[in-house]
Amino acid sequence: MNRFEQAVNDCMQPTAALLAETAKPLHRAILLNFWRHVHLEGAGQFDKIVASDMMVEHPVYRVTWGANPAVIEGIDGVLAFYRSVADAVLWHSDDLISVGDGGVADELTFHQLARGADLRALGYDVEHDDRTYHVSSRQAFIWPYDERGRLKGENLYEDKTSLTIEEVDPAEAITPARVRQIHEENLAKLEADRGKGFWLIENC
């Protein structure tokens, strides 16, 4: 694996470490939902994310990426949001994650690999439309959950003072298809290790 593949592969290790020292069933259900969600999202299996055993009936997302903050409401809106970024190469690292009755709070570094033209459309200032860039920034992910350990929404807040943009050799960049493959492999391992319905509170 190159450095980007390895980073995608390792992105849920902090969640696994926190889960290993977490005893309360609700907190365990929240963390396992969060863990499964990230792999489902990366694998493009969006319908499973919004299923009634994973998400409430009316989720609300607040996303402050780039120059165009947005509020997204409802299952249809959430699905449209995920489909709009389905071909992006995204991952996170350097988590400071915690869990409580209200959900997950995670300060992390969020990463994206993309062409300059795609980044310009999001409001990022890059020099060349046809070159590949690695964009990263510190962000606060606050994901509220209900009493059953189901996701109520996502609040994603970017620290724009931490934004860095580096040009990347296209030969080193990884494709959305490779990202999906890595998440599919990790999801299969998670399900094999933990069994059917492992994220449900009654199994935690």
Residue frames as a rotation matrix with the C-alpha (Angstrom) as fourth column:
MET 1
0.571 0.821 0.000 0.00
0.821 -0.571 0.000 0.00
0.000 0.000 -1.000 0.00
ASN 2
-0.364 -0.637 0.680 1.17
0.509 -0.747 -0.428 3.53
0.780 0.190 0.596 -0.65
ARG 3
-0.974 -0.134 -0.183 0.76
0.223 -0.439 -0.870 6.24
0.036 -0.889 0.457 2.00
PHE 4
-0.570 0.820 0.047 -2.74
-0.806 -0.569 0.163 7.19
0.160 0.055 0.986 0.93
GLU 5
0.065 0.557 -0.828 -4.00
-0.261 0.810 0.525 3.60
0.963 0.182 0.198 0.79
GLN 6
-0.543 -0.351 -0.763 -2.52
0.585 0.494 -0.643 2.95
0.603 -0.796 -0.063 4.23
ALA 7
-0.976 0.182 0.120 -4.16
-0.218 -0.767 -0.603 6.05
-0.018 -0.615 0.788 5.67
VAL 8
-0.150 0.967 -0.208 -7.58
-0.842 -0.015 0.539 5.01
0.518 0.256 0.816 4.37
ASN 9
0.005 0.105 -0.994 -7.06
0.094 0.990 0.105 1.48
0.996 -0.094 -0.005 5.69
ASP 10
-0.623 -0.427 -0.656 -6.08
0.645 0.194 -0.739 2.71
0.443 -0.883 0.155 9.18
CYS 11
-0.583 0.281 0.763 -8.68
-0.198 -0.959 0.202 5.45
0.788 -0.033 0.614 9.64
MET 12
0.469 0.872 0.138 -10.87
-0.385 0.061 0.921 3.57
0.795 -0.485 0.364 12.15
GLN 13
-0.179 -0.628 -0.758 -8.11
0.487 0.613 -0.622 2.43
0.855 -0.480 0.196 14.50
PRO 14
-0.900 -0.140 0.413 -8.81
-0.250 -0.609 -0.752 5.19
0.357 -0.780 0.513 17.07
THR 15
0.055 0.986 0.156 -12.47
-0.908 -0.016 0.418 4.14
0.415 -0.165 0.895 17.16
ALA 16
0.431 0.034 -0.902 -11.46
0.037 0.998 0.055 0.53
0.902 -0.057 0.429 17.72
ALA 17
-0.617 -0.741 -0.264 -9.14
0.344 0.048 -0.938 1.57
0.708 -0.670 0.225 20.55
LEU 18
-0.685 0.441 0.580 -11.87
-0.692 -0.644 -0.326 3.60
0.230 -0.625 0.746 22.27
LEU 19
0.356 0.858 -0.370 -14.36
-0.681 0.509 0.527 0.76
0.640 0.064 0.765 21.88
ALA 20
-0.017 -0.455 -0.891 -11.93
0.239 0.863 -0.445 -1.65
0.971 -0.220 0.094 23.58
GLU 21
-0.887 -0.344 -0.307 -12.10
0.375 -0.151 -0.915 0.42
0.268 -0.927 0.263 26.77
THR 22
-0.602 0.762 0.238 -15.82
-0.751 -0.642 0.157 1.26
0.272 -0.084 0.959 26.61
ALA 23
-0.982 0.190 0.014 -18.31
0.162 0.873 -0.459 -0.77
-0.099 -0.449 -0.888 28.69
LYS 24
-0.407 0.896 -0.178 -21.69
-0.271 -0.304 -0.913 1.00
-0.872 -0.323 0.367 28.59
PRO 25
-0.232 0.328 0.916 -23.96
0.722 0.689 -0.065 -0.68
-0.652 0.646 -0.397 26.02
LEU 26
0.820 0.567 -0.081 -25.27
0.378 -0.641 -0.668 2.59
-0.431 0.517 -0.740 24.55
HIS 27
0.414 -0.740 -0.530 -21.76
-0.630 -0.653 0.420 3.94
-0.657 0.159 -0.737 24.10
ARG 28
-0.534 -0.595 0.601 -20.64
-0.020 0.719 0.694 0.71
-0.845 0.359 -0.396 22.48
ALA 29
0.193 0.702 0.686 -23.64
0.798 0.295 -0.526 0.78
-0.571 0.649 -0.503 20.13
ILE 30
0.862 0.095 -0.497 -22.83
-0.102 -0.930 -0.354 4.37
-0.496 0.356 -0.792 19.14
LEU 31
-0.027 -0.972 -0.234 -19.18
-0.670 -0.156 0.726 3.57
-0.742 0.177 -0.646 18.42
LEU 32
-0.531 -0.147 0.834 -20.03
0.325 0.874 0.362 0.45
-0.782 0.463 -0.416 16.45
ASN 33
0.605 0.758 0.243 -22.64
0.611 -0.246 -0.753 2.37
-0.511 0.604 -0.612 14.44
PHE 34
0.669 -0.436 -0.602 -20.01
-0.488 -0.868 0.087 5.07
-0.561 0.236 -0.794 13.76
TRP 35
-0.381 -0.877 0.292 -17.41
-0.389 0.439 0.810 2.45
-0.838 0.195 -0.509 12.74
ARG 36
-0.238 0.377 0.895 -19.81
0.701 0.704 -0.110 0.61
-0.672 0.601 -0.432 10.43
HIS 37
0.755 0.592 -0.282 -21.11
0.291 -0.688 -0.665 3.91
-0.588 0.420 -0.692 8.99
VAL 38
0.234 -0.740 -0.630 -17.65
-0.645 -0.603 0.469 5.05
-0.728 0.297 -0.618 7.90
HIS 39
-0.729 -0.526 0.438 -16.96
-0.074 0.697 0.713 1.79
-0.681 0.487 -0.547 6.07
LEU 40
0.049 0.821 0.568 -20.43
0.788 0.318 -0.528 1.73
-0.614 0.473 -0.631 4.49
GLU 41
0.752 0.201 -0.627 -19.96
-0.087 -0.914 -0.397 5.30
-0.653 0.353 -0.670 3.30
GLY 42
-0.143 -0.919 -0.369 -16.51
-0.688 -0.175 0.704 4.57
-0.711 0.355 -0.607 1.91
ALA 43
-0.753 -0.101 0.650 -17.84
0.226 0.889 0.400 1.45
-0.618 0.448 -0.647 0.19
GLY 44
-0.871 0.433 -0.231 -20.72
-0.451 -0.520 0.725 3.37
0.194 0.736 0.649 -1.40
GLN 45
-0.597 0.676 -0.432 -23.40
0.601 0.734 0.317 1.36
0.531 -0.071 -0.844 0.43
PHE 46
-0.896 0.138 0.423 -25.48
-0.275 -0.919 -0.281 4.40
0.350 -0.368 0.861 1.29
ASP 47
0.044 0.990 -0.134 -28.86
-0.431 0.140 0.891 2.66
0.901 0.018 0.433 1.59
LYS 48
0.156 -0.042 -0.987 -27.56
0.680 0.729 0.076 0.70
0.717 -0.683 0.142 4.58
ILE 49
-0.866 -0.500 -0.033 -26.46
0.388 -0.629 -0.674 3.92
0.316 -0.596 0.738 6.31
VAL 50
-0.716 0.631 0.298 -29.98
-0.643 -0.763 0.069 5.38
0.271 -0.142 0.952 6.22
ALA 51
-0.291 0.608 -0.739 -31.72
0.213 0.794 0.569 2.14
0.933 0.008 -0.361 7.22
SER 52
0.485 0.659 0.574 -33.96
-0.366 -0.444 0.818 2.40
0.794 -0.607 0.026 10.28
ASP 53
0.865 -0.231 -0.445 -31.55
0.491 0.571 0.658 0.35
0.102 -0.788 0.607 12.42
MET 54
-0.162 -0.986 0.045 -28.73
0.977 -0.166 -0.131 2.83
0.136 0.022 0.990 11.72
MET 55
-0.954 -0.176 0.242 -30.37
0.197 -0.978 0.068 6.27
0.225 0.113 0.968 11.42
VAL 56
-0.491 0.810 -0.321 -33.41
0.255 -0.218 -0.942 8.16
-0.833 -0.544 -0.099 12.72
GLU 57
0.162 0.707 0.689 -36.32
0.890 0.197 -0.411 9.01
-0.426 0.680 -0.597 10.44
HIS 58
0.892 0.151 0.426 -35.39
0.340 -0.844 -0.414 12.71
0.298 0.514 -0.804 9.99
PRO 59
0.144 -0.921 -0.361 -31.62
0.937 0.009 0.350 13.27
-0.319 -0.389 0.864 10.17
VAL 60
0.999 0.047 0.002 -30.11
0.045 -0.960 -0.278 16.75
-0.011 0.278 -0.961 9.98
TYR 61
0.216 -0.971 0.104 -26.59
0.971 0.225 0.080 17.35
-0.101 0.084 0.991 8.66
ARG 62
0.953 -0.093 -0.290 -24.66
-0.098 -0.995 -0.002 20.62
-0.288 0.030 -0.957 9.00
VAL 63
0.416 -0.796 0.441 -21.60
0.875 0.481 0.043 20.67
-0.246 0.368 0.897 6.73
THR 64
0.840 -0.141 -0.524 -19.13
-0.107 -0.990 0.094 23.58
-0.532 -0.023 -0.847 6.61
TRP 65
0.056 -0.836 0.546 -16.70
0.731 0.407 0.548 22.37
-0.680 0.368 0.634 3.95
GLY 66
-0.452 -0.338 0.826 -15.17
0.876 -0.345 0.338 24.81
0.170 0.876 0.452 1.49
ALA 67
-0.998 0.000 0.056 -16.94
-0.001 -0.999 -0.034 28.08
0.056 -0.034 0.998 0.77
ASN 68
-0.385 0.921 -0.065 -20.52
-0.579 -0.186 0.794 26.82
0.719 0.343 0.604 0.79
PRO 69
-0.932 0.105 0.347 -21.85
-0.261 0.472 -0.842 25.68
-0.252 -0.876 -0.412 4.19
ALA 70
-0.432 0.803 -0.411 -25.03
-0.472 0.188 0.862 23.62
0.769 0.566 0.298 3.92
VAL 71
-0.517 0.424 0.743 -27.83
-0.645 0.377 -0.664 22.18
-0.562 -0.823 0.078 6.02
ILE 72
-0.633 0.252 -0.732 -29.17
-0.481 0.614 0.626 18.85
0.607 0.748 -0.267 4.75
GLU 73
-0.458 0.563 0.688 -32.38
-0.756 0.161 -0.635 17.37
-0.468 -0.811 0.352 6.11
GLY 74
0.542 0.834 0.106 -34.22
-0.710 0.522 -0.473 14.10
-0.450 0.181 0.875 5.68
ILE 75
0.239 -0.413 0.879 -33.28
0.182 0.908 0.377 10.68
-0.954 0.070 0.293 4.31
ASP 76
0.748 0.084 0.658 -33.57
0.656 0.058 -0.753 11.80
-0.102 0.995 -0.012 0.67
GLY 77
0.886 -0.437 0.153 -31.34
-0.401 -0.890 -0.217 14.79
0.231 0.131 -0.964 1.31
VAL 78
0.335 -0.781 0.528 -28.73
-0.595 0.259 0.761 12.67
-0.731 -0.569 -0.377 3.08
LEU 79
0.371 -0.162 0.914 -28.70
0.538 0.840 -0.070 10.14
-0.757 0.517 0.399 0.25
ALA 80
0.906 -0.020 0.422 -28.28
0.360 -0.486 -0.796 12.93
0.221 0.874 -0.433 -2.31
PHE 81
0.703 -0.689 0.174 -25.37
-0.699 -0.627 0.344 14.32
-0.128 -0.364 -0.923 -0.26
TYR 82
0.184 -0.657 0.731 -23.57
-0.200 0.703 0.682 10.98
-0.962 -0.272 -0.002 -0.14
ARG 83
0.528 0.053 0.847 -24.12
0.720 0.500 -0.481 10.37
-0.449 0.864 0.226 -3.84
SER 84
0.984 -0.141 0.112 -22.68
-0.060 -0.843 -0.534 13.81
0.169 0.518 -0.838 -4.62
VAL 85
0.312 -0.922 0.229 -19.35
-0.941 -0.266 0.211 12.86
-0.133 -0.282 -0.950 -3.00
ALA 86
0.856 0.127 0.500 -19.35
-0.159 0.987 0.021 9.19
-0.491 -0.097 0.866 -4.02
ASP 87
0.773 -0.583 0.248 -16.46
0.520 0.359 -0.775 9.67
0.363 0.729 0.581 -6.44
ALA 88
0.566 -0.596 0.569 -14.32
-0.645 -0.751 -0.145 11.64
0.514 -0.285 -0.809 -4.01
VAL 89
0.094 -0.623 -0.776 -11.27
0.485 0.710 -0.511 10.22
0.869 -0.329 0.369 -2.23
LEU 90
0.304 0.170 0.937 -11.86
-0.629 -0.703 0.332 11.07
0.716 -0.690 -0.107 1.43
TRP 91
0.225 -0.149 -0.963 -10.45
0.627 0.779 0.026 9.86
0.746 -0.609 0.268 4.76
HIS 92
0.734 0.012 0.679 -9.56
-0.432 -0.763 0.481 11.09
0.524 -0.646 -0.555 8.22
SER 93
0.090 -0.780 -0.620 -6.67
0.558 0.555 -0.617 10.74
0.825 -0.290 0.485 10.68
ASP 94
-0.786 -0.604 0.133 -5.24
0.231 -0.486 -0.843 11.95
0.574 -0.631 0.522 14.01
ASP 95
0.164 0.985 0.062 -8.53
0.176 -0.091 0.980 11.53
0.971 -0.150 -0.188 15.87
LEU 96
-0.968 -0.139 0.208 -9.26
-0.185 -0.165 -0.969 12.85
0.169 -0.976 0.134 19.35
ILE 97
-0.325 0.899 -0.292 -12.47
-0.206 0.235 0.950 10.87
0.923 0.369 0.109 19.76
SER 98
-0.950 0.147 0.275 -14.86
-0.253 0.154 -0.955 10.58
-0.183 -0.977 -0.109 22.69
VAL 99
-0.486 0.835 -0.257 -18.29
0.155 0.372 0.915 9.06
0.860 0.405 -0.310 23.22
GLY 100
-0.940 0.296 0.168 -21.15
-0.239 -0.223 -0.945 9.87
-0.242 -0.929 0.281 25.59
ASP 101
-0.367 0.878 0.306 -24.89
0.485 0.462 -0.743 9.38
-0.794 -0.125 -0.596 25.87
GLY 102
0.402 0.573 -0.714 -25.44
-0.214 -0.699 -0.682 12.11
-0.890 0.427 -0.158 23.27
GLY 103
0.999 -0.010 0.036 -23.14
0.038 0.279 -0.960 10.67
0.000 0.960 0.279 20.64
VAL 104
0.309 -0.940 0.146 -19.62
0.938 0.326 0.116 10.96
-0.156 0.101 0.983 19.23
ALA 105
0.929 -0.221 -0.297 -17.32
-0.253 -0.965 -0.073 13.98
-0.270 0.143 -0.952 19.30
ASP 106
0.434 -0.789 0.435 -14.18
0.786 0.567 0.245 13.65
-0.440 0.235 0.867 17.21
GLU 107
0.670 -0.391 -0.631 -11.58
-0.519 -0.855 -0.022 16.29
-0.531 0.342 -0.776 16.41
LEU 108
0.365 -0.458 0.811 -9.67
0.555 0.806 0.206 14.95
-0.748 0.375 0.548 13.43
THR 109
-0.487 -0.482 -0.728 -7.76
-0.441 -0.584 0.681 15.81
-0.754 0.653 0.072 10.31
PHE 110
0.519 0.735 0.435 -9.99
0.155 0.420 -0.894 15.42
-0.840 0.532 0.105 7.26
HIS 111
-0.550 -0.824 -0.137 -8.34
-0.138 -0.072 0.988 14.65
-0.824 0.562 -0.074 3.94
GLN 112
0.705 0.696 0.132 -9.34
0.017 0.170 -0.985 14.81
-0.709 0.697 0.108 0.29
LEU 113
-0.606 -0.775 0.179 -7.53
0.219 0.053 0.974 13.91
-0.765 0.629 0.137 -2.92
ALA 114
0.484 0.842 0.238 -9.01
0.549 -0.080 -0.832 15.66
-0.681 0.533 -0.502 -5.94
ARG 115
-0.165 -0.420 0.893 -8.39
0.954 -0.299 0.036 17.45
0.252 0.857 0.449 -9.21
GLY 116
-0.898 -0.278 -0.342 -7.93
0.368 -0.900 -0.234 21.18
-0.242 -0.336 0.910 -9.02
ALA 117
-0.723 0.668 0.177 -11.13
-0.233 -0.476 0.848 21.85
0.651 0.572 0.500 -10.97
ASP 118
0.091 0.777 -0.623 -13.18
0.506 0.503 0.701 19.87
0.858 -0.379 -0.347 -8.45
LEU 119
-0.279 -0.271 -0.921 -11.59
0.954 -0.191 -0.232 21.69
-0.113 -0.944 0.311 -5.53
ARG 120
-0.994 -0.039 0.101 -12.25
0.060 -0.974 0.219 25.08
0.090 0.224 0.970 -7.15
ALA 121
-0.311 0.950 0.000 -15.94
0.023 0.008 1.000 24.14
0.950 0.311 -0.024 -7.37
LEU 122
0.295 0.365 -0.883 -15.91
0.848 0.327 0.418 23.71
0.441 -0.872 -0.214 -3.59
GLY 123
0.948 0.106 0.301 -14.28
0.015 -0.957 0.289 27.09
0.318 -0.269 -0.909 -3.10
TYR 124
0.561 -0.820 -0.117 -10.68
0.455 0.187 0.871 26.02
-0.692 -0.542 0.477 -2.49
ASP 125
0.784 -0.353 -0.511 -7.92
-0.557 -0.763 -0.328 28.19
-0.274 0.541 -0.795 -3.97
VAL 126
0.290 -0.701 0.652 -5.66
0.400 0.707 0.583 26.03
-0.870 0.092 0.485 -6.15
GLU 127
-0.289 -0.549 -0.784 -3.41
-0.403 -0.673 0.620 27.02
-0.869 0.495 -0.027 -9.04
HIS 128
-0.795 -0.174 -0.580 -4.15
-0.606 0.256 0.753 24.41
0.017 0.951 -0.309 -11.70
ASP 129
0.206 0.976 0.075 -7.44
-0.959 0.216 -0.184 22.81
-0.196 -0.034 0.980 -12.70
ASP 130
0.674 0.102 -0.732 -5.79
-0.502 0.791 -0.351 19.74
0.543 0.604 0.584 -14.23
ARG 131
-0.472 -0.867 -0.157 -3.44
-0.393 0.367 -0.843 18.79
0.789 -0.336 -0.515 -11.38
THR 132
0.354 0.553 -0.754 -4.06
0.383 0.650 0.656 16.57
0.853 -0.522 0.018 -8.37
TYR 133
-0.328 -0.406 0.853 -4.05
-0.546 -0.655 -0.522 17.96
0.771 -0.637 -0.007 -4.84
HIS 134
-0.231 0.214 -0.949 -4.17
0.770 0.636 -0.044 16.65
0.594 -0.741 -0.312 -1.29
VAL 135
-0.185 0.301 0.936 -6.29
-0.389 -0.897 0.211 18.96
0.902 -0.325 0.283 0.86
SER 136
-0.163 0.154 -0.974 -6.44
0.777 0.628 -0.031 18.57
0.608 -0.762 -0.223 4.63
SER 137
-0.325 0.077 0.943 -7.75
-0.456 -0.886 -0.085 20.51
0.829 -0.458 0.323 7.62
ARG 138
-0.978 0.097 -0.184 -8.61
0.208 0.432 -0.878 19.96
-0.006 -0.897 -0.443 11.25
GLN 139
-0.371 0.921 0.117 -12.32
-0.399 -0.272 0.875 19.48
0.838 0.278 0.469 11.73
ALA 140
-0.793 0.283 0.539 -14.77
-0.478 0.259 -0.839 18.83
-0.377 -0.923 -0.071 14.55
PHE 141
-0.533 0.657 -0.533 -17.18
-0.172 0.533 0.828 15.98
0.828 0.533 -0.171 13.83
ILE 142
-0.802 0.402 0.441 -20.10
-0.467 0.037 -0.883 16.00
-0.372 -0.915 0.159 16.28
TRP 143
-0.620 0.568 -0.542 -22.52
-0.235 0.525 0.818 13.17
0.749 0.634 -0.192 15.54
PRO 144
-0.457 0.524 0.719 -25.62
-0.867 -0.082 -0.492 13.04
-0.199 -0.848 0.491 17.79
TYR 145
-0.783 0.216 -0.583 -27.29
-0.016 0.930 0.366 9.67
0.622 0.296 -0.725 18.42
ASP 146
0.157 0.906 0.393 -30.61
-0.714 -0.171 0.679 8.62
0.682 -0.387 0.621 19.95
GLU 147
0.103 -0.056 0.993 -31.26
-0.945 0.306 0.116 6.31
-0.310 -0.950 -0.021 22.91
ARG 148
0.881 0.202 0.428 -31.11
-0.073 0.952 -0.298 3.29
-0.467 0.231 0.853 20.59
GLY 149
-0.072 -0.993 0.095 -27.68
0.152 0.083 0.985 4.20
-0.986 0.086 0.145 19.26
ARG 150
0.282 0.234 0.930 -29.02
0.943 0.110 -0.314 5.47
-0.176 0.966 -0.189 15.90
LEU 151
-0.744 -0.667 0.020 -27.48
0.649 -0.717 0.254 8.43
-0.155 0.202 0.967 14.12
LYS 152
0.302 0.855 -0.421 -29.49
0.691 -0.501 -0.521 11.68
-0.656 -0.134 -0.742 14.30
GLY 153
0.992 -0.005 0.125 -27.23
0.088 -0.686 -0.723 13.71
0.089 0.728 -0.680 12.03
GLU 154
0.126 -0.991 -0.038 -23.75
0.992 0.126 -0.011 15.04
0.016 -0.036 0.999 11.47
ASN 155
0.984 0.012 -0.180 -22.27
0.027 -0.996 0.080 18.41
-0.179 -0.083 -0.980 12.42
LEU 156
0.338 -0.887 0.313 -19.01
0.939 0.341 -0.046 18.93
-0.066 0.310 0.949 10.53
TYR 157
0.974 0.001 -0.225 -17.07
0.032 -0.990 0.134 22.10
-0.222 -0.138 -0.965 11.37
GLU 158
0.486 -0.825 0.290 -13.86
0.773 0.250 -0.583 22.96
0.408 0.508 0.759 9.51
ASP 159
0.522 -0.476 -0.707 -11.01
0.313 -0.665 0.678 24.93
-0.793 -0.575 -0.198 11.08
LYS 160
0.930 -0.071 0.361 -10.06
0.342 -0.202 -0.918 26.96
0.138 0.977 -0.163 8.03
THR 161
0.659 -0.744 0.111 -6.90
-0.748 -0.634 0.196 28.27
-0.076 -0.212 -0.974 9.73
SER 162
0.058 -0.640 0.766 -5.47
-0.388 0.693 0.608 24.72
-0.920 -0.333 -0.208 9.58
LEU 163
0.903 0.408 0.136 -6.11
-0.035 0.386 -0.922 24.21
-0.429 0.828 0.363 5.84
THR 164
-0.231 -0.960 -0.160 -3.18
-0.434 -0.045 0.900 22.85
-0.871 0.278 -0.406 3.84
ILE 165
0.897 0.440 -0.039 -3.05
-0.202 0.330 -0.922 22.05
-0.392 0.835 0.385 0.13
GLU 166
-0.186 -0.982 0.039 -0.22
-0.446 0.120 0.887 20.09
-0.875 0.147 -0.461 -1.50
GLU 167
0.371 0.226 -0.901 0.19
-0.925 0.173 -0.337 19.03
0.080 0.959 0.273 -5.09
VAL 168
0.199 -0.189 0.962 0.45
-0.357 0.900 0.251 15.26
-0.913 -0.393 0.112 -5.51
ASP 169
-0.782 -0.471 -0.409 2.07
-0.582 0.315 0.749 13.18
-0.224 0.824 -0.521 -8.24
PRO 170
0.175 0.936 -0.307 -0.89
-0.981 0.191 0.022 11.61
0.079 0.297 0.952 -10.11
ALA 171
-0.109 -0.289 -0.951 0.97
-0.331 0.913 -0.239 8.28
0.937 0.289 -0.195 -10.05
GLU 172
-0.952 -0.281 -0.120 0.73
0.032 0.299 -0.954 8.29
0.304 -0.912 -0.275 -6.24
ALA 173
-0.485 0.839 0.248 -2.94
-0.870 -0.434 -0.234 9.26
-0.089 -0.329 0.940 -6.05
ILE 174
-0.907 0.279 0.316 -5.51
0.242 0.958 -0.152 6.54
-0.346 -0.062 -0.936 -5.42
THR 175
-0.758 0.652 0.037 -8.84
-0.154 -0.233 0.960 6.17
0.634 0.722 0.276 -7.16
PRO 176
-0.187 0.798 0.573 -12.36
-0.982 -0.170 -0.084 6.17
0.030 -0.578 0.815 -5.70
ALA 177
0.590 0.394 -0.705 -12.60
-0.467 0.878 0.101 2.53
0.659 0.270 0.702 -6.77
ARG 178
-0.291 -0.774 -0.563 -9.55
0.203 0.525 -0.827 1.64
0.935 -0.355 0.004 -4.67
VAL 179
-0.776 0.092 0.624 -10.99
-0.587 -0.466 -0.662 3.50
0.230 -0.880 0.416 -1.69
ARG 180
0.296 0.955 0.021 -14.23
-0.929 0.283 0.238 1.54
0.221 -0.090 0.971 -2.03
GLN 181
0.367 -0.227 -0.902 -12.27
-0.088 0.957 -0.276 -1.71
0.926 0.181 0.331 -2.17
ILE 182
-0.726 -0.688 -0.006 -10.37
-0.018 0.027 -0.999 -0.90
0.687 -0.726 -0.032 1.03
HIS 183
-0.535 0.595 0.600 -13.59
-0.844 -0.351 -0.405 -0.06
-0.031 -0.723 0.690 2.88
GLU 184
0.481 0.709 -0.516 -15.33
-0.724 0.653 0.223 -3.18
0.495 0.266 0.827 1.55
GLU 185
-0.053 -0.605 -0.794 -12.48
0.118 0.786 -0.607 -5.32
0.992 -0.126 0.029 2.87
ASN 186
-0.916 -0.311 0.253 -12.55
-0.174 -0.260 -0.950 -3.64
0.361 -0.914 0.184 6.28
LEU 187
-0.155 0.944 0.291 -16.33
-0.985 -0.171 0.031 -3.87
0.079 -0.282 0.956 6.47
ALA 188
0.458 0.289 -0.841 -16.25
-0.380 0.919 0.109 -7.59
0.804 0.269 0.530 5.68
LYS 189
-0.494 -0.717 -0.492 -13.66
0.238 0.432 -0.870 -8.12
0.836 -0.547 -0.043 8.42
LEU 190
-0.796 0.252 0.550 -15.69
-0.587 -0.544 -0.600 -6.10
0.148 -0.801 0.581 10.92
GLU 191
0.234 0.970 -0.071 -18.82
-0.943 0.245 0.227 -8.13
0.237 0.014 0.971 10.19
ALA 192
0.288 -0.199 -0.937 -16.94
-0.075 0.970 -0.230 -11.44
0.955 0.137 0.265 10.31
ASP 193
-0.725 -0.678 -0.124 -15.31
0.107 0.066 -0.992 -10.57
0.681 -0.732 0.025 13.64
ARG 194
-0.913 0.310 0.266 -18.42
-0.392 -0.483 -0.783 -9.19
-0.114 -0.819 0.563 15.38
GLY 195
-0.758 0.605 0.244 -21.35
0.569 0.796 -0.206 -11.09
-0.319 -0.017 -0.948 13.90
LYS 196
-0.384 0.720 0.577 -24.78
0.663 -0.219 0.716 -10.24
0.642 0.658 -0.393 12.58
GLY 197
0.571 0.729 0.377 -26.33
0.328 -0.624 0.710 -7.01
0.753 -0.282 -0.595 13.89
PHE 198
-0.113 -0.729 -0.675 -23.23
0.936 0.149 -0.318 -6.16
0.333 -0.668 0.666 15.94
TRP 199
-0.842 -0.247 0.480 -24.09
0.182 -0.967 -0.179 -2.43
0.508 -0.063 0.859 15.99
LEU 200
0.139 0.979 0.147 -27.56
-0.003 -0.148 0.989 -2.90
0.990 -0.138 -0.018 17.56
ILE 201
-0.190 -0.256 0.948 -27.81
-0.844 -0.451 -0.291 -1.87
0.502 -0.855 -0.131 21.19
GLU 202
0.738 0.528 0.420 -29.36
-0.670 0.646 0.365 -5.19
-0.079 -0.551 0.831 22.20
ASN 203
0.844 -0.488 -0.224 -26.19
0.367 0.829 -0.422 -6.91
0.391 0.274 0.879 21.01
CYS 204
0.092 -0.841 0.533 -23.83
-0.112 -0.540 -0.834 -4.56
0.989 0.017 -0.144 22.83
